[in-house]
């Protein structure tokens, strides 16, 4: 690698910023925007999930083109790339869940494996995973691929905790914040700095999402009711302010060269500690997951119903009382029939929120039935949130949802 730098004919500069307190502040701001800005384009601007994904994919490619084209770290180019990759990483997971029906458990496993494979390949080729040594195009490519997978994994695991396991975004945020504190302290106690950096980097995604949802969600759903638009604007302004600070002060610029001693220290114990950490995450994560599933099963255990014989009973296999969901669906249908599409979008958002809140318990009651209703709800959302909603198609999707709910 030293030969590659020498053969370039000039000293290469590091393409990423120094890790400081401001680095983590702007990182959390970017992850929050990844959550709220995607919702803003998808819901508020009616581009839908597919349209939003295409737009953000194009913007990400443009941003990364300029990022790779630069010869040194430029705050605006770097952080705008992080913003776009944050949004796109969120959308990758959302598409897998909403369009392809892949469970959050599956996507969490998939992105965990992809991230681990990326780290392994990066370390095999470069003998380091440090962001202090992004001196070449290959290292930069590994770096941005890793960033993409951290956002996708953070989205999948965060949504799994908050929605899939019914912990809610507040509890999820507290758990994630606790993990960040633990690894921050562990780093002070000689845990490998590169390992702790990447774990904290992953954890800031669900933390930022929790903050974004808390600020943007309506008060009736436990949020502050700022909305996706206002939340996105506030956090984008915060990102811009820090970028300007970095641009004028140069406080986040990494030294052009990294000593061999520092590289050795950063690699010291990395492989062994990483293996131990991965094993611990798997053991603790799976244990917590199955304990929570058992808790949900116990909470949603349905009484048996008699089929005529006191000693011969059959279990209830439905989802319980769905009257509230039916009412919201009928209200939405009435609004569509009266051609009040904007009102219908607002009302169906109530269904989306209520369904997400109830997801963990309903899924524990009857996973197959839950998936059937969830798919029907997704079809309604796609119709109403399209760029140009068609009244007939919206009504047809709502009729299909009511049929599933009434079954």
C-alpha positions in Angstrom: 0.0 0.0 0.0 2.9 2.4 0.7 4.2 1.6 -2.8 0.8 2.5 -4.2 0.9 5.9 -2.5 4.5 6.5 -3.7 3.7 5.5 -7.3 0.9 8.1 -7.4 3.5 10.7 -7.9 2.3 12.9 -5.0 1.2 12.7 -1.4 -2.4 11.6 -1.1 -4.7 13.3 1.5 -7.1 11.5 3.7 -10.6 11.7 2.2 -12.6 11.5 5.5 -12.9 13.7 8.6 -11.3 13.4 12.0 -13.5 11.8 14.6 -14.5 14.4 17.1 -17.6 15.3 19.2 -18.9 17.3 16.2 -18.4 14.3 14.0 -20.8 12.3 16.1 -23.3 15.2 16.4 -23.5 15.7 12.6 -23.6 11.9 12.1 -26.7 11.6 14.4 -28.2 14.6 12.5 -27.6 12.8 9.2 -29.2 9.6 10.4 -32.2 11.5 11.7 -32.6 13.2 8.3 -32.3 9.7 6.7 -35.5 8.8 8.5 -37.5 12.0 8.2 -36.4 13.2 4.7 -37.3 9.9 3.2 -40.8 10.2 4.8 -41.0 13.8 3.5 -40.4 12.8 -0.1 -42.4 9.6 0.1 -45.5 10.9 1.9 -45.5 14.7 1.8 -44.4 15.0 -1.9 -46.3 11.9 -2.9 -43.4 10.3 -4.8 -44.0 6.9 -3.2 -41.4 4.5 -2.1 -40.2 3.5 -5.6 -40.0 7.2 -6.8 -38.2 8.3 -3.6 -35.7 5.4 -4.0 -35.0 6.4 -7.6 -34.5 10.0 -6.8 -32.3 9.4 -3.8 -30.3 6.8 -5.7 -29.5 9.3 -8.4 -28.6 12.0 -5.9 -26.3 9.5 -4.1 -24.5 8.5 -7.3 -23.9 12.2 -8.1 -22.7 13.0 -4.6 -20.3 10.0 -4.6 -19.0 10.9 -8.0 -17.8 14.3 -6.7 -16.6 12.7 -3.4 -14.4 10.2 -5.4 -13.3 12.9 -7.8 -11.9 15.2 -5.0 -8.3 14.8 -4.0 -8.8 15.7 -0.3 -11.5 15.8 2.3 -14.0 18.6 1.5 -16.7 18.9 4.3 -19.7 19.8 2.1 -19.0 17.0 -0.4 -18.3 14.4 2.2 -21.3 15.2 4.5 -23.8 15.6 1.7 -22.8 12.1 0.6 -23.4 10.9 4.1 -26.9 12.5 4.1 -27.8 10.9 0.8 -26.4 7.5 1.7 -28.3 7.7 5.0 -31.6 8.2 3.2 -30.8 5.6 0.5 -29.7 3.0 3.1 -33.0 3.5 4.9 -34.9 3.1 1.6 -33.1 -0.2 0.8 -34.4 -1.7 4.0 -37.9 -0.2 3.5 -38.1 -1.6 0.0 -37.1 -5.1 1.2 -39.8 -4.9 3.9 -42.7 -3.2 2.1 -42.2 -4.2 -1.5 -40.6 -7.6 -1.3 -42.2 -8.8 2.0 -38.9 -9.7 3.6 -39.1 -9.8 7.4 -37.0 -7.4 9.5 -35.4 -10.4 11.1 -34.2 -11.6 7.7 -33.0 -8.2 6.5 -31.1 -7.7 9.8 -29.3 -11.1 9.3 -28.6 -10.3 5.6 -27.1 -6.9 6.2 -25.1 -8.2 9.2 -23.5 -10.8 7.0 -22.9 -8.4 4.2 -21.3 -5.9 6.6 -19.1 -8.6 8.1 -18.0 -9.8 4.6 -17.2 -6.3 3.6 -15.0 -5.8 6.8 -13.3 -9.1 6.1 -12.5 -8.3 2.5 -11.4 -4.8 3.4 -9.1 -6.1 6.1 -7.7 -8.9 3.9 -6.9 -6.4 1.1 -5.7 -3.4 3.2 -4.7 -4.9 6.6 -6.6 -2.1 8.3 -10.2 -0.9 8.8 -9.1 2.5 10.1 -10.8 5.7 8.8 -7.5 7.5 9.5 -6.0 5.8 6.4 -8.4 6.4 3.5 -5.7 7.3 1.1 -6.6 5.3 -2.0 -9.6 4.8 -4.2 -9.9 1.2 -3.2 -10.0 2.0 0.5 -12.5 4.8 -0.2 -14.7 2.3 -2.1 -14.6 -0.1 0.9 -15.4 2.8 3.2 -18.5 3.9 1.4 -19.8 0.4 0.9 -19.4 -0.2 4.6 -21.2 3.1 5.4 -24.2 2.0 3.1 -24.5 -1.4 4.9 -24.3 0.3 8.4 -27.3 2.5 7.5 -29.2 -0.5 6.1 -28.4 -2.7 9.1 -29.1 0.1 11.5 -32.5 0.7 9.9 -33.4 -3.0 9.9 -32.3 -3.7 13.5 -33.8 -0.5 14.8 -37.2 -1.1 13.1 -37.1 -4.7 14.4 -36.6 -3.6 17.9 -39.1 -0.7 17.8 -41.8 -2.2 15.7 -41.2 -5.9 15.2 -40.6 -6.5 18.9 -42.9 -3.8 20.0 -40.4 -1.9 22.2 -41.3 1.5 20.6 -38.8 4.1 19.5 -38.3 5.6 23.0 -37.2 2.3 24.5 -35.2 1.4 21.4 -33.4 4.8 21.6 -32.6 4.2 25.3 -31.2 0.7 24.6 -29.1 1.9 21.7 -27.8 4.9 23.6 -26.8 2.5 26.5 -24.8 0.4 24.0 -23.1 3.5 22.6 -22.1 4.5 26.2 -20.8 1.0 27.0 -18.6 0.9 24.0 -17.4 4.5 24.5 -16.3 3.6 28.0 -14.8 0.3 26.8 -12.7 2.2 24.3 -11.3 4.2 27.2 -10.5 0.9 28.9 -8.4 -0.2 25.9 -11.0 -1.8 23.6 -9.7 -1.5 20.1 -10.6 2.0 18.8 -11.4 0.9 15.2 -13.8 -1.8 16.5 -15.6 0.6 18.9 -15.8 3.3 16.2 -17.7 1.0 13.8 -20.0 -0.4 16.5 -20.9 3.1 17.6 -21.3 4.2 13.9 -23.9 1.4 13.4 -25.7 2.2 16.6 -26.2 5.9 15.8 -28.6 4.9 13.0 -31.4 3.6 15.2 -30.6 6.3 17.7 -31.1 9.0 15.0 -34.2 7.3 13.8 -35.7 7.2 17.3 -35.0 11.0 17.7 -36.5 11.7 14.3 -39.7 9.7 14.9 -40.1 11.2 18.4 -39.9 14.7 17.0 -41.9 14.2 13.8 -44.7 11.8 15.0 -48.1 13.4 16.1 -48.6 13.8 19.8 -51.4 11.2 19.8 -48.7 8.6 18.9 -46.3 9.8 21.5 -44.3 12.3 19.4 -43.8 16.1 19.5 -45.8 16.6 16.3 -43.2 18.6 14.4 -43.9 16.6 11.2 -41.4 15.2 8.7 -41.0 18.6 6.9 -40.1 20.8 9.9 -37.9 18.1 11.5 -36.0 17.6 8.2 -35.5 21.4 7.7 -34.3 21.9 11.3 -31.8 19.0 11.1 -30.6 20.0 7.6 -29.9 23.5 8.9 -28.0 22.0 11.8 -25.9 19.9 9.4 -25.2 23.0 7.2 -24.1 25.0 10.3 -21.6 22.3 11.3 -20.3 21.9 7.7 -19.7 25.6 7.6 -17.9 25.4 10.9 -15.7 22.6 9.6 -15.0 24.4 6.3 -13.7 27.6 8.0 -11.9 26.1 11.0 -10.4 22.9 9.4 -10.9 21.3 12.9 -11.8 17.9 11.4 -9.0 17.5 8.9 -6.8 14.4 9.5 -3.1 14.7 9.2 -1.8 13.7 5.7 0.2 10.8 7.0 -0.4 8.1 9.6 2.6 6.7 11.3 3.3 3.0 11.2 3.2 3.0 15.0 -0.4 4.4 15.0 -1.5 1.9 12.4 0.0 -0.9 14.5 -1.8 0.3 17.6 -5.1 0.6 15.7 -4.8 -3.0 14.5 -3.7 -4.4 17.8 -6.2 -6.9 19.0 -8.7 -6.0 16.3 -9.3 -9.4 14.9 -9.6 -11.2 18.3 -11.7 -8.5 19.9 -14.0 -8.3 16.8 -14.6 -12.1 16.9 -15.5 -12.0 20.6 -17.7 -8.9 20.1 -19.6 -10.6 17.2 -20.2 -13.7 19.3 -21.4 -11.7 22.2 -23.8 -9.7 20.0 -25.2 -12.9 18.6 -25.7 -14.6 21.9 -27.1 -11.5 23.7 -29.2 -10.5 20.7 -30.7 -13.9 20.1 -31.4 -14.4 23.8 -33.2 -11.1 24.1 -35.1 -11.7 20.8 -36.5 -15.1 21.9 -37.2 -13.8 25.5 -39.2 -11.0 24.0 -41.0 -13.3 21.6 -42.0 -15.5 24.5 -43.2 -12.5 26.4 -45.3 -11.4 23.5 -46.7 -14.9 23.1 -47.8 -14.9 26.7 -49.3 -11.5 26.5 -51.3 -12.4 23.4 -52.3 -16.0 24.4 -55.9 -16.4 23.3 -58.5 -18.4 25.3 -59.7 -21.6 23.8 -63.3 -21.7 22.5 -65.6 -24.6 22.9 -66.9 -26.6 19.9 -69.7 -28.2 21.9 -67.8 -30.5 24.2 -66.4 -29.3 27.5 -63.3 -31.4 26.9 -62.9 -30.6 23.3 -61.8 -27.0 22.5 -60.2 -25.2 19.5 -57.9 -22.2 19.7 -58.8 -18.9 18.3 -56.6 -18.3 15.3 -57.5 -14.7 14.3 -56.0 -11.4 15.3 -58.6 -10.4 17.9 -60.6 -7.2 17.7 -59.8 -5.3 14.5 -62.7 -3.0 14.8 -60.5 0.2 15.1 -58.6 -0.7 11.9 -61.9 -1.4 10.1 -63.3 2.0 11.2 -60.2 3.8 9.9 -60.3 1.9 6.6 -64.0 2.7 6.1 -63.4 6.4 7.0 -60.6 6.5 4.4 -62.9 4.8 1.8 -65.6 7.4 2.4 -63.1 10.2 1.8 -61.9 8.6 -1.4 -65.5 8.2 -2.6 -66.1 11.9 -2.0 -62.8 12.5 -3.9 -61.1 14.0 -0.8 -57.7 12.3 -1.5 -55.8 14.6 0.8 -58.1 13.8 3.6 -57.8 10.1 2.8 -54.0 10.3 3.0 -54.3 11.9 6.4 -56.7 9.2 7.7 -54.8 6.3 6.3 -51.7 7.6 8.1 -53.6 6.9 11.3 -54.0 3.3 10.2 -50.4 3.0 9.4 -49.3 4.3 12.8 -51.8 2.2 14.8 -50.9 -0.9 12.8 -47.1 -0.4 13.5 -47.8 0.1 17.2 -49.8 -3.1 17.3 -47.5 -5.1 15.0 -45.6 -7.0 17.6 -48.6 -8.4 19.5 -50.7 -9.1 16.4 -47.9 -10.9 14.6 -47.3 -13.0 17.7 -51.0 -14.0 17.7 -51.1 -15.1 14.1 -48.1 -14.4 11.8 -49.7 -15.6 8.6 -52.9 -13.5 9.1 -50.8 -10.5 10.1 -48.8 -10.7 6.9 -52.0 -10.9 4.8 -53.4 -7.8 6.4 -50.0 -6.0 6.3 -49.7 -6.6 2.6 -53.2 -5.3 2.0 -52.4 -2.1 4.0 -49.1 -1.6 2.0 -51.1 -1.8 -1.3 -53.5 0.9 0.0 -50.6 3.1 1.0 -48.9 2.7 -2.4 -52.1 3.7 -4.2 -52.9 6.8 -2.0 -49.3 8.0 -1.9 -48.6 7.7 -5.6 -47.7 10.8 -7.6 -51.1 10.9 -9.1 -53.6 8.7 -7.1 -56.4 7.2 -9.1 -59.7 7.3 -7.2 -60.9 4.0 -8.6 -57.7 2.2 -7.8 -57.6 3.6 -4.3 -61.1 2.5 -3.6 -60.4 -1.0 -5.0 -57.4 -1.4 -2.7 -59.5 -0.2 0.3 -62.2 -2.7 -0.6 -59.6 -5.5 -0.7 -58.3 -4.4 2.7 -61.7 -4.4 4.3 -62.3 -7.9 2.9 -59.1 -9.1 4.5 -60.0 -7.4 7.8 -63.5 -8.9 7.8 -62.2 -12.4 7.3 
